[in-house]
Amino acid sequence: MPVMIRNNSATELCIIKGQEGTVAGWQSAKGLHGKLELDTLFVKLNNPPQLVKFDGLSENIVPLVKSTVSTSCKLASG
């Protein structure tokens, strides 16, 4: 399955906005409600500008871990 990185997560590791790749695998974990949730997505980068190597992973495969972003909004009506 094709993937495009949408954030500059780690520029020194070629995990940059616009970098393309394919899903190489994933890990799941139990979430808040006891259901399995995606925890880590492993992506094989397509033609990165330099070789990327993580211990325990094949060349050019990078882990993308889930993250949470909180936002708040205050409306004029209160």
SEFI-725432 format. One line per 10 residues: for each residue x, y, z of C-alpha. Coordinates in nm, 4 decimals. Layout:
! SEFI-725432
X:Y:Z ~ ...
***
This chain:
! SEFI-725432
0.0000:0.0000:0.0000 ~ 0.1497:0.3401:-0.0937 ~ 0.2285:0.5967:0.1767 ~ 0.3300:0.9629:0.1666 ~ 0.4898:1.1206:0.4731 ~ 0.2951:1.4353:0.5645 ~ 0.5114:1.5801:0.8438 ~ 0.8802:1.6504:0.8917 ~ 0.9164:1.3883:1.1649 ~ 1.2918:1.3312:1.1402
1.4634:1.5118:0.8534 ~ 1.8008:1.3548:0.9345 ~ 1.6416:1.0105:0.8759 ~ 1.4641:1.1075:0.5517 ~ 1.1256:1.1025:0.7279 ~ 1.0225:1.4276:0.5621 ~ 0.7058:1.5756:0.4147 ~ 0.6532:1.4431:0.0629 ~ 0.8734:1.1321:0.0986 ~ 0.6988:0.8333:-0.0576
0.7075:0.4710:0.0485 ~ 0.5049:0.1554:0.0931 ~ 0.3713:-0.0192:0.4025 ~ 0.6184:-0.2853:0.5137 ~ 0.4293:-0.3919:0.8272 ~ 0.2715:-0.2728:1.1494 ~ 0.2345:-0.3392:1.5199 ~ -0.0833:-0.3046:1.7195 ~ -0.1560:-0.2713:2.0897 ~ -0.4672:-0.2722:2.3067
-0.6169:0.0738:2.3368 ~ -0.8287:0.2418:2.6027 ~ -1.1334:0.0255:2.5377 ~ -0.9472:-0.3051:2.5092 ~ -0.9597:-0.3046:2.1290 ~ -0.6502:-0.3392:1.9118 ~ -0.5221:-0.0103:1.7692 ~ -0.2444:0.0679:1.5255 ~ 0.0646:0.1469:1.7340 ~ 0.3530:0.1569:1.4841
0.3505:0.1610:1.1045 ~ 0.6676:0.0440:0.9285 ~ 0.7260:0.2161:0.5941 ~ 0.9821:0.1230:0.3281 ~ 1.0991:0.4541:0.1820 ~ 1.1165:0.4807:-0.1986 ~ 1.4498:0.6201:-0.3180 ~ 1.5465:0.8185:-0.0052 ~ 1.8322:1.0687:-0.0563 ~ 2.0502:0.8585:0.1750
2.0472:0.5074:0.3213 ~ 1.8384:0.4785:0.6391 ~ 1.9061:0.1930:0.8837 ~ 1.7369:0.1287:1.2184 ~ 1.8626:-0.1537:1.4406 ~ 1.6487:-0.4624:1.3840 ~ 1.4901:-0.3310:1.0617 ~ 1.5868:-0.3753:0.6975 ~ 1.7437:-0.0885:0.5019 ~ 1.5183:0.2102:0.4289
1.2395:0.0853:0.6582 ~ 1.1361:0.3458:0.9149 ~ 0.8930:0.3207:1.2080 ~ 0.6129:0.5760:1.2283 ~ 0.4566:0.5835:1.5737 ~ 0.1144:0.7183:1.6564 ~ 0.0889:1.0593:1.8127 ~ -0.1867:1.2689:1.9606 ~ -0.2527:1.6356:1.9000 ~ -0.4992:1.8212:2.1176
-0.6768:2.1325:1.9996 ~ -0.9314:2.3594:2.1563 ~ -1.1759:2.5993:2.0023 ~ -1.3599:2.8862:2.1652 ~ -1.6630:3.0076:1.9753 ~ -1.7859:3.3665:1.9921 ~ -2.1131:3.2421:2.1427 ~ -1.9189:3.0937:2.4353
***
